[in-house]
C-alpha cells in the first residue's frame, strides 16, 4: 500500500545539510577569521612602529636643519628631549676636521623606546667651512 504523505519518506530524500557538514563549515570559517585577526594585529603593530620611526626621523631632520642654519664656528654638540614627544631623546655630535680639514661631520641621533628595546634613527652630513 502506498502512502501519499511525506511522513513516510526516509531522511535520505530530504534536502539540506547534516550537522557534521555545518560544523565543518563553521570550523573552516573560524580558522579563516583567526588568520585574518592575526594578520590585522601584525599590521597594527607595524603601523605603530612606523609612526614612531617617522616621528624620530622628523625630530632628527628638525635638528639637522637648525644646525645647518648655525654659523660654522658656532657648531657645538648637544642633547635634548623634545617636550611634545616624551620618550624621544635627541643628541648631536660635531666632529671637526673630519673627513677633511675645513669640514665637520654632524651626526644627529634620535632614540626612542620600542617594546623592550631602545631604537635609534640617525642622520649624518658633512658641513664645509665657508
Residue pairs with C-beta under 8 A, 6 or more apart in sequence:
17 25
49 114
52 112
52 114
52 119
53 119
53 121
55 85
55 88
55 112
56 88
56 110
56 111
56 112
56 119
56 120
56 121
57 110
57 121
57 123
59 82
59 85
59 88
59 90
59 110
60 90
60 108
60 109
60 110
60 121
60 122
60 123
61 123
63 90
63 92
63 108
64 106
64 108
64 123
64 125
67 75
67 92
67 106
67 108
67 127
68 125
68 127
72 104
72 127
72 129
72 130
75 94
75 104
75 106
75 127
76 94
77 91
77 92
77 93
77 94
78 91
78 92
79 89
79 90
79 91
79 92
80 89
80 90
81 88
81 89
81 90
82 88
82 90
87 112
87 113
88 110
88 111
88 112
89 110
89 111
89 112
90 108
90 109
90 110
91 108
91 109
91 111
92 106
92 107
92 108
92 109
93 106
93 107
93 109
94 104
94 105
94 106
95 104
95 105
95 106
95 107
96 104
97 103
97 104
98 104
98 105
99 105
99 126
102 128
102 129
103 126
103 127
103 128
103 129
104 126
104 127
104 129
105 124
105 125
105 126
106 124
106 125
106 126
106 127
107 122
107 123
107 124
108 122
108 123
108 124
109 120
109 121
109 122
110 120
110 121
110 122
111 118
111 119
111 120
111 121
112 118
112 119
112 121
113 119
